[in-house]
Structures are given as C-alpha cells and as structure tokens.
Amino acid sequence: MSSQRKFPHTYVIVFSLIIIAAALTWIVPGGSYQRETVQVNGSDREVISADSFTYQKNTPQTWQVFSALFDGFVDKADIIAFILLIGGAFWILNDSKAIDVGIMEFLEKARKLERFRLIRRIGVDNIIVTLIMLLFSIFGATFGMSEETIAFVIIFVPLAISMGYDSIIGLNMCYVAAALGFAGAILNPFTIGIAQGLSHLPLFSGIEYRFFCFVIINIVGIVYVLRYMKKIRKNPAHSPVYEDDAYWRARHEESGEKAKYYTPVSAWIVWIIISAIFTFYAFALTSTTLSIGNTSVTWPVMPVLAILFVITGLLSLKKSVHFFILNLLLFTILLLIVGVMGYGWYVMEIATLFFALGIFSGVSMNYSPNTITRLFLEGVKDITSAALVVGLAGGIIIILNNGLIIDTLLYKLSGAMSEMGRISTIGTMYMIQTAINIFIPSGSAKAALTMPLMSQFSDLIGLSRQATVMAFQFGDGFTNMITPTSGVLIGALGVARIPFNKWLKWITPLMIILIILGFLLLIPTVTMQLNGF
C-alpha cells in the first residue's frame, strides 16, 4: 500500500500536468504571432511571420481541465485508433502462439552461436539488442519512424522477457532506438527536411557532420542500455518494473509449452488469397519510388515481394501454420516500410495493415468469425488504458493552445538570447527548443513554428543557419523520450505496461547524458569550419 501512495498512477501524473497548464494560462500573458503559409519541399506549411508578435488578452482555463480528456481524444484520435486496432490485432496473433514459437526458435538458434569464442565473449544478447537498436535507429534517422514503433513494442517486450530481461529493454529495442535515430537525424524529412527548407538551406546539407553525430549518439545510447542489461542479467529483481512485468512473465510461462505443429486448410486458403492480392499489385505497381531523405530509388518492389511471399508462404505452410503467421508478420513489416517510404503512409494505413494481419492470422488458425471477434475485443479491452492516457496527455496541449500562451512562451524564450556569445547563443537555442518540445512534441510542427524566427535571429548575430537547425534537431529529438505530452511515448509505455513515473526515473540519467552530449556536439558548429555549415 505504501508503494501505491508513493508512486502516483500515470493518469494522476498527466492530469496534474493539465492542472498546471491551466494555472499557467492565468499567469502567462496571452499573445500570438501572425502566420503565413509557405511551400516547403513540395508541402504547404504554416509558419510564423517575423516581428509579428502581439500581446492579447489571455483566456484563462477553468472547467476546461475536465473537458481536456475529450478534447485530447479528438486531437489524438488517429493515434488512439491506431493503438486500439494494433492491440486487437496482436491479441489474435498472440492467441495463435505464433510469436511465442518465433521467439523460442530465434533464441534457440541464437544460443547456438555461443559455441564461437568471440561471440560468447561479446555476448549473444548484447549482439542481438545492439543490432535491433541500430536497425530502428536507422529507421528513425532516415524516414522519421516514431508512431510506428508502438506496433513493435508488443513484439520486443515479450522477446526481452524471454531473454531474461525486462519490459524496459524491450521498449529500448524499438522506441528508444528510433528516438536516438530521430535525434541524430541524417535524412529525416519531418525534422531536418522541414527545418532546412524553412531556413533556405540545401536539403540535407551538412550530412557529414550529422552522420558523425548520429554515430556518437547511438554509441552512447546503446552502451547505456547494454550496461543496464548487465545489471539485470545479474539480478532481474533489480529492475524497477520487476513487479509490473509479472504480466509479461506469466504470458511467457504460458507460452513455454511446446506448440503442436499443424497446418489447417484455412491457412492454405489465406495463402492463395494473399498471393492473388500480391500478384494483382505486382502488375498494378510494377515499380515503386522509395525516398530516403533527398535520395530516391525506383525498384520493382511489389513484383519482388509477390514472388517472395508465394515462395516463403509455401515453405512456411509446409512446416506449420505458426511459421506462416510469422511470415505474414514479416511481410506486414516490409509493406509498412515500403508504404512509408514509397507511398507516404501514416497511422491510418499502418493500422489498417495490422488489422488485416490480425484477421488473416485468425482465419489461418481456422478460428470462427465469432472467435476472431471475441479475441479482437479482448485485445482492445486490454490496451484501452494505453489509449485513454494518450487522449489525456493530448489535453495538455489543448489547454495551452486554448489559453493562448504558447506563442507568448516562444516569444519570451527567443528574447532570452539577446546579447550572448555565439556558443552561449547556440546553447540557449538548444535549451529553448528542448523546452518547447514539452509543449509542442511534433517535430514538423515545431520546425514550422520556430525555424523562421530562429534562422533570421541567427543571421543577426553571425551564427550559421545550419547550426541553428542542429540546435532544433537535438532539442526536438532527445526529450521525445521523456515528455508526458508525447502521445507516442505515452502510447508505447501503455502498451509495454511501464508506469510513467518508473520510466521517468530510469530514463532521466540517460536524458541528462544525451542533453549534455547534444550541447558538446553543437560547439564545433560555431567554432570549426564544417562542410555545409
């Protein structure tokens, strides 16, 4: 009981922040910038007009603290629907035991590598976690993977538990890794692309130094995670979420029984249907242009995927329906990557993709329509708490916006940079962008709001616009992993069943390290002659 009194529920923490935000609307004067619409890299963006800030009567928020949940739900409806559909789909997938079979097979094969002395010395677990984190970090750095990581939490948390670790490690494998890449962005069109476009810089210029920063940031982040893994490996009870992970450990114990391999006729029917769909799109979309930053390549992606699915689907069906469902999961992920990079998919398309995965998985297992529906609803029910807290967190931004104080905060913060040296100024810009990220967690929105102002201010003091973009990049990226106003973070924590207060305690030391590292990496942008700066 004392533990429950000591650590407030995530809902309590977020609602307290809503009350604090409402209190600020009574203290901070109202104000607004004029906006104008400009075209950036082919897309219309609403940006701040320079020197257009005016004070105005603020709108103190009172009873609105109680409507914040409703307003947050409306504002974050896409992410909430995404979470619910993902939860329902993966509940069907989990009931099939396919993921459990895949994890057991993967770990069994991975452990066999320990017969090699070098791998045994490094540690198979260290290699597995490092490679997975690097993969997701590259996704974050190149096409801005963020919301998509929520779908992977349900895969990597059970994997981490099966390896003898905790849900925090599972969350690090995908969400934190993508966030590290997002912060050390090389070709991220949603942050670097927009910020450089608004600053009238060549798109993705200065990539050499950005790549260096990406490497350093990932080394620091991955080493931090590996050190934590070593601690948990010695004594799993040292995990701050050891008690919370009882849910995942119970699921792991239930999956410990050897699955019975079989392939029902319905799985063959699913294979035929999906093969036909792939074949149709192979002829309809003979080539796909994949964009990575400012670089694009055109490949016959759909024809290749169609051929691969027909072959791998046939081979997996001959072994067991469990491996066929895993094959469906693999191609779902491949289609996700192709959709995001080639066709501009966002949460609606991705949620639809995973929803289809859940339905086809249930049919492959020869479940009746009623059984599939029941499992889907159980999954939605299980993950509803994560969806609710996303809506609640969205209410914080609604309160600040309705109180008309966000522009005032931005104006006051930018004014704090007057009469400073170049290093002090770039550091202040960095801190301002970090602070703003609490109120505006969207990288593209924050770039549109701040870069027109920051880039012009940098000209006045002789600071490189490229350095200003770097300050925005780091300020936007790191605190994504800690700010309670981020729907993606709150959603990922909800899916992983990690209380926000425990996550805050675990991530804070890493945040301090990364924020200091970001400042150190900004110094060369104003003291050295770097290519593109």
C-alpha positions in Angstrom: 0.0 0.0 0.0 2.8 2.4 0.8 4.3 1.8 -2.7 0.9 2.8 -4.3 0.8 6.0 -2.2 4.4 6.9 -3.1 4.1 6.5 -6.8 1.1 8.1 -8.4 -0.7 6.4 -11.3 0.2 7.7 -14.8 -3.3 9.1 -15.1 -2.7 11.1 -11.9 0.6 12.5 -13.2 -0.8 13.5 -16.6 -4.0 15.1 -15.1 -1.8 17.0 -12.6 0.1 18.5 -15.6 -3.2 19.5 -17.2 -4.0 21.4 -14.0 -0.5 23.1 -14.0 -1.0 24.0 -17.7 -4.4 25.6 -16.8 -2.8 27.5 -13.9 -0.2 28.9 -16.4 -3.0 30.4 -18.5 -3.8 32.6 -15.5 -0.2 33.7 -15.1 1.3 34.0 -18.6 0.0 36.9 -20.7 -1.8 35.9 -23.9 -0.2 36.6 -27.2 0.1 35.4 -30.8 2.2 35.6 -33.9 0.7 36.1 -37.3 1.0 33.1 -39.5 1.6 32.7 -43.3 1.5 29.6 -45.5 4.7 28.8 -47.4 5.7 25.8 -49.5 8.5 23.7 -48.1 9.8 20.7 -50.2 6.5 20.5 -52.0 4.2 20.7 -49.0 2.3 23.7 -47.5 3.5 24.7 -44.1 2.1 27.4 -41.7 4.9 29.5 -40.4 5.4 32.5 -38.1 5.8 35.9 -39.7 8.9 37.7 -38.4 8.3 40.5 -35.9 4.6 39.9 -35.8 4.1 39.0 -32.2 1.4 41.0 -30.3 0.1 40.6 -26.8 -3.6 40.0 -26.4 -6.0 39.1 -23.7 -5.3 35.6 -22.5 -8.0 33.0 -22.0 -7.7 31.5 -18.5 -8.7 27.9 -18.4 -11.0 26.7 -15.6 -13.6 24.0 -16.2 -11.7 23.0 -19.4 -9.4 20.8 -17.3 -12.3 18.4 -17.2 -13.0 18.6 -20.9 -9.3 18.1 -21.7 -9.7 14.3 -21.9 -12.5 14.7 -24.5 -10.5 17.4 -26.5 -7.4 15.3 -26.3 -9.3 12.3 -27.6 -10.4 14.3 -30.6 -7.0 15.7 -31.2 -5.2 12.4 -30.9 -7.9 10.3 -32.5 -5.6 8.9 -35.1 -3.1 7.6 -32.6 -5.8 6.3 -30.3 -7.5 4.4 -33.1 -4.0 3.1 -34.1 -3.3 1.7 -30.6 -6.8 0.1 -30.3 -6.5 -1.6 -33.7 -2.9 -2.8 -33.0 -4.0 -4.1 -29.6 -6.9 -6.1 -31.1 -4.9 -7.5 -34.0 -2.0 -8.6 -31.8 -4.3 -10.3 -29.3 -5.4 -12.6 -32.2 -1.8 -13.0 -33.2 -0.8 -13.8 -29.6 -3.6 -16.4 -29.2 -2.2 -18.3 -32.2 1.1 -18.7 -30.3 3.0 -17.8 -33.5 5.1 -15.0 -31.8 6.0 -17.3 -28.9 7.1 -20.0 -31.4 9.1 -17.5 -33.3 10.8 -16.1 -30.2 11.7 -19.6 -28.9 13.1 -20.6 -32.3 15.1 -17.4 -32.6 16.6 -17.7 -29.2 17.4 -21.4 -29.6 19.3 -20.6 -32.8 21.0 -17.6 -31.3 22.2 -19.5 -28.3 23.9 -22.0 -30.6 26.2 -19.2 -31.7 27.8 -19.1 -28.3 29.9 -22.0 -29.4 32.1 -19.4 -31.1 34.5 -18.0 -28.6 34.4 -14.4 -29.9 30.6 -14.3 -29.9 30.5 -15.9 -26.5 32.9 -13.2 -25.2 30.9 -10.4 -26.6 27.6 -12.0 -25.6 24.8 -13.1 -27.9 22.3 -11.0 -26.1 24.4 -7.9 -26.5 24.8 -8.5 -30.2 21.0 -9.1 -30.6 20.0 -6.0 -28.8 22.7 -3.8 -30.5 21.7 -4.9 -34.0 17.9 -4.4 -33.4 18.6 -1.0 -31.9 20.8 0.0 -34.8 18.1 -1.1 -37.3 15.4 1.0 -35.6 17.8 3.9 -35.1 18.4 4.0 -38.9 14.6 3.9 -39.4 14.3 7.0 -37.1 17.2 8.8 -38.8 16.1 8.2 -42.4 12.3 8.3 -42.6 11.4 9.5 -39.1 9.9 6.4 -37.6 8.0 7.3 -34.5 4.3 6.3 -34.2 5.1 3.1 -36.0 7.2 1.9 -33.0 4.1 1.3 -30.9 3.3 -1.7 -33.1 6.7 -3.2 -32.4 6.5 -2.8 -28.6 4.2 -5.8 -28.4 6.9 -7.9 -30.2 10.1 -6.8 -28.5 8.8 -6.7 -24.9 8.0 -10.4 -24.9 11.4 -11.0 -26.6 13.2 -9.1 -23.9 11.3 -11.1 -21.2 12.1 -14.4 -22.9 15.8 -13.4 -22.9 15.6 -12.9 -19.1 15.4 -9.1 -19.1 12.5 -6.6 -18.6 10.0 -4.5 -20.5 12.3 -1.5 -20.3 14.8 -3.4 -22.5 12.0 -4.3 -24.9 11.0 -0.7 -25.2 14.6 0.3 -25.8 15.0 -2.1 -28.7 12.4 -0.2 -30.8 11.1 3.0 -29.3 14.3 4.4 -27.7 16.4 3.2 -30.6 14.1 5.0 -33.1 14.2 8.1 -30.9 18.0 8.1 -30.9 18.0 8.0 -34.6 15.3 10.7 -34.7 17.6 13.0 -32.6 20.7 12.2 -34.6 18.7 12.5 -37.8 20.6 12.2 -41.1 17.8 12.3 -43.7 14.6 12.7 -41.6 12.2 14.6 -43.9 9.9 15.5 -41.0 12.5 17.4 -39.0 15.7 18.1 -40.9 13.9 18.4 -44.2 11.3 21.0 -43.0 13.8 22.9 -40.8 16.4 23.3 -43.6 13.6 24.2 -46.1 12.3 26.9 -43.9 15.9 28.1 -43.3 16.5 28.2 -47.1 19.4 25.7 -46.8 20.1 23.0 -49.4 18.1 19.9 -48.4 20.1 17.6 -46.2 23.2 19.6 -46.5 25.8 19.2 -43.7 25.2 15.4 -43.8 28.8 14.6 -43.0 28.7 16.1 -39.5 25.2 14.9 -38.9 26.4 11.3 -39.6 29.2 11.8 -37.1 26.6 13.0 -34.5 24.3 10.0 -35.4 27.2 7.6 -34.6 28.2 9.2 -31.4 24.6 9.4 -30.1 24.0 5.8 -30.9 27.2 4.6 -29.2 26.2 6.5 -26.0 22.6 5.3 -26.1 23.4 1.6 -26.8 26.2 1.4 -24.3 23.9 2.8 -21.7 21.3 0.1 -22.5 23.9 -2.7 -22.5 25.2 -1.6 -19.1 21.7 -1.8 -17.8 21.3 -5.2 -19.3 24.4 -6.4 -17.5 22.8 -5.3 -14.2 19.5 -7.0 -14.9 21.2 -10.2 -16.1 22.9 -10.5 -12.7 19.7 -9.9 -10.7 16.4 -9.5 -12.6 14.8 -8.3 -9.4 16.8 -5.1 -9.6 14.6 -3.9 -12.5 12.4 -1.0 -11.4 9.5 -2.7 -13.3 10.1 -6.2 -12.0 6.7 -6.3 -10.3 4.9 -4.7 -13.3 6.5 -7.3 -15.6 4.6 -10.1 -13.7 2.1 -9.9 -16.5 4.7 -10.5 -19.2 6.4 -13.2 -17.3 3.1 -15.0 -16.8 2.5 -14.8 -20.5 6.0 -16.2 -21.2 5.4 -19.1 -18.8 2.1 -19.9 -20.6 3.9 -19.9 -23.9 6.6 -22.2 -22.6 4.7 -25.3 -23.6 5.9 -26.8 -26.9 3.4 -25.8 -29.6 1.8 -28.5 -31.7 2.8 -28.0 -35.3 0.0 -28.3 -37.9 -1.4 -26.5 -40.9 -5.2 -26.3 -41.4 -6.8 -26.0 -44.8 -7.9 -22.4 -44.0 -4.2 -21.4 -43.9 -3.7 -22.6 -47.4 -6.8 -20.6 -48.5 -5.3 -17.5 -46.9 -2.1 -18.1 -48.7 -3.9 -18.3 -52.0 -5.9 -15.1 -51.3 -2.9 -13.0 -50.3 -0.8 -14.4 -53.1 -3.6 -13.3 -55.5 -3.6 -9.8 -53.9 0.2 -9.5 -54.2 0.0 -10.7 -57.8 -2.6 -8.0 -58.6 -0.4 -5.2 -57.1 2.7 -6.7 -58.8 1.1 -5.8 -62.1 -0.6 -2.6 -61.0 2.5 -1.2 -59.3 5.4 -2.5 -61.4 7.8 0.0 -59.9 7.9 1.9 -56.6 10.0 5.0 -55.9 11.4 4.8 -52.4 12.5 8.1 -50.8 15.2 8.2 -48.2 15.8 11.8 -47.3 16.6 13.7 -50.5 17.6 10.5 -52.3 15.1 8.3 -54.2 15.4 5.0 -56.0 12.9 3.2 -58.2 12.7 -0.5 -57.8 10.1 -3.2 -58.8 9.3 -3.7 -55.1 5.8 -5.1 -55.4 6.7 -7.8 -58.0 9.7 -8.9 -55.8 7.5 -9.0 -52.7 4.9 -11.0 -54.6 7.4 -13.6 -55.7 9.0 -13.8 -52.2 5.6 -14.2 -50.5 4.5 -17.0 -52.7 7.7 -18.9 -52.1 8.1 -18.2 -48.4 4.4 -18.7 -47.7 4.5 -22.1 -49.3 7.6 -23.2 -47.4 6.3 -21.9 -44.0 2.9 -23.7 -44.5 4.7 -27.0 -45.1 6.3 -26.6 -41.6 3.3 -25.2 -39.5 0.6 -22.5 -39.5 2.6 -20.7 -36.8 5.5 -20.1 -39.2 3.0 -19.0 -41.9 1.6 -16.4 -39.5 5.2 -15.2 -38.7 5.7 -14.9 -42.4 2.6 -12.7 -42.6 4.0 -10.6 -39.8 7.3 -10.3 -41.7 5.6 -9.1 -44.9 3.4 -6.8 -42.9 6.6 -5.1 -41.6 8.1 -5.0 -45.2 4.9 -3.4 -46.5 5.0 -0.9 -43.7 8.5 0.2 -44.7 7.5 0.3 -48.4 4.3 2.2 -47.7 6.0 4.8 -45.5 9.0 5.3 -47.8 7.2 4.9 -51.1 3.6 6.0 -50.7 3.6 8.4 -47.7 1.6 6.1 -45.4 0.8 7.3 -41.9 -1.0 5.8 -38.9 -4.3 5.1 -40.8 -2.7 2.9 -43.4 -0.4 1.2 -40.9 -3.3 0.4 -38.5 -5.3 -1.0 -41.4 -2.3 -3.2 -42.4 -2.0 -4.7 -38.9 -5.8 -5.1 -38.6 -5.7 -7.2 -41.8 -2.8 -9.1 -40.3 -4.9 -10.0 -37.2 -7.9 -11.1 -39.3 -5.8 -13.2 -41.7 -4.0 -14.7 -38.7 -7.3 -15.8 -37.1 -8.6 -17.3 -40.3 -5.3 -19.1 -40.8 -5.8 -20.7 -37.4 -9.2 -21.8 -38.5 -10.9 -19.6 -35.9 -14.6 -18.9 -36.4 -15.7 -15.3 -37.1 -17.1 -15.1 -33.5 -13.8 -16.3 -32.1 -11.9 -13.7 -34.1 -14.3 -11.0 -33.0 -14.0 -12.1 -29.3 -10.2 -12.1 -29.4 -10.1 -8.7 -31.1 -12.4 -7.2 -28.5 -10.3 -8.7 -25.7 -7.2 -7.1 -27.2 -8.9 -3.7 -27.5 -10.1 -4.0 -23.9 -6.6 -5.0 -22.7 -5.0 -1.9 -24.4 -7.7 0.6 -23.7 -5.8 2.1 -20.7 -2.9 3.0 -23.1 -5.3 4.7 -25.5 -7.0 6.6 -22.7 -3.8 8.1 -21.4 -2.8 9.2 -24.9 -6.0 11.3 -25.0 -5.4 12.6 -21.6 -1.8 13.7 -22.5 -3.2 15.4 -25.6 -5.3 17.5 -23.3 -2.3 19.3 -22.0 -1.5 20.9 -25.4 -5.2 21.7 -25.9 -5.2 23.7 -22.6 -2.1 25.6 -23.5 -3.4 26.4 -27.0 -6.8 27.5 -25.8 -5.2 29.6 -23.2 -3.3 31.5 -26.0 0.0 31.3 -24.1 2.2 29.0 -26.4 3.2 31.9 -28.7 4.0 34.1 -25.6 6.3 31.4 -24.2 8.0 31.1 -27.6 8.4 34.9 -27.8 9.8 35.2 -24.2 12.2 32.3 -24.8 13.6 33.7 -28.0 14.1 37.1 -26.4 16.3 35.5 -23.8 19.0 35.0 -26.4 19.8 38.7 -26.8 23.4 39.9 -26.2 25.0 36.5 -25.8 28.2 35.0 -27.3 27.9 32.5 -30.2 28.4 29.4 -28.0 26.1 30.7 -25.4 23.5 31.6 -28.0 23.6 28.2 -29.7 23.3 26.6 -26.2 20.4 28.8 -25.4 18.7 28.0 -28.7 19.2 24.3 -27.9 17.6 24.7 -24.4 14.7 26.7 -25.9 14.0 24.0 -28.5 14.3 21.4 -25.7 11.8 23.3 -23.5 9.4 23.9 -26.4 9.3 20.2 -27.1 7.4 19.7 -23.9 4.6 21.9 -25.3 4.9 21.0 -29.0 6.1 17.4 -29.2 5.5 17.3 -33.0 8.9 17.8 -34.8 7.4 19.1 -38.0 5.0 21.5 -36.2 7.8 22.8 -34.0 10.1 23.4 -37.1 7.3 25.3 -38.8 6.8 27.5 -35.7 10.3 28.2 -34.6 12.7 28.0 -37.6 11.5 31.1 -39.4 12.2 33.1 -36.2 15.4 31.3 -35.2 17.1 31.3 -38.6 16.6 35.0 -39.0 17.8 35.7 -35.5 21.0 33.6 -36.2 21.7 35.9 -39.2 21.7 39.0 -36.9 24.4 37.5 -34.6 26.5 35.9 -37.2 25.5 32.3 -36.4 25.3 29.7 -39.1 21.7 28.7 -40.0 22.9 25.1 -40.2 24.0 25.3 -36.6 20.5 26.7 -35.7 19.0 23.7 -37.5 21.2 21.3 -35.4 20.1 23.0 -32.2 16.5 22.4 -33.3 17.3 18.8 -34.3 18.8 17.9 -30.9 16.3 19.9 -28.9 13.4 18.2 -30.7 14.8 14.7 -30.5 16.1 13.8 -27.1 13.2 14.9 -24.9 10.7 12.9 -27.1 11.7 10.0 -24.8 10.6 11.8 -21.6 7.9 14.4 -22.3 4.5 13.4 -21.0 2.8 15.4 -23.8 4.1 13.0 -26.4 1.2 10.7 -27.5 3.8 8.2 -28.9 5.7 7.9 -25.7 2.6 7.5 -23.5 1.2 5.0 -26.0 4.4 3.0 -26.1 4.6 3.0 -22.3 1.0 1.9 -22.1 1.5 -1.0 -24.4 4.6 -2.1 -22.5 2.7 -1.6 -19.2 5.5 0.6 -17.8 4.3 3.2 -15.3 5.4 6.7 -16.4 6.9 7.5 -13.0 9.2 4.4 -13.2 10.1 5.2 -16.8 10.9 8.8 -15.8 13.3 7.5 -13.0 15.0 5.1 -15.4 15.4 7.5 -18.4 16.4 10.7 -16.5 20.1 9.8 -16.2 20.3 8.9 -19.9 18.4 12.2 -20.7 21.0 14.2 -18.8 23.8 12.5 -20.6 22.3 13.0 -24.0 21.4 16.6 -23.4 24.9 17.4 -22.3 26.2 15.4 -25.3 24.0 17.4 -27.6 25.5 20.7 -26.3 29.0 19.4 -26.8 28.2 18.3 -30.4 26.8 21.8 -31.1 30.1 23.6 -30.1 32.0 22.5 -33.3 29.2 24.0 -35.4 30.2 27.5 -34.3 33.9 27.0 -33.6 35.0 24.9 -36.6 34.7 25.1 -40.4 32.4 22.2 -41.2 31.2 21.2 -44.6 27.8 22.5 -45.2 27.9 24.9 -42.2 
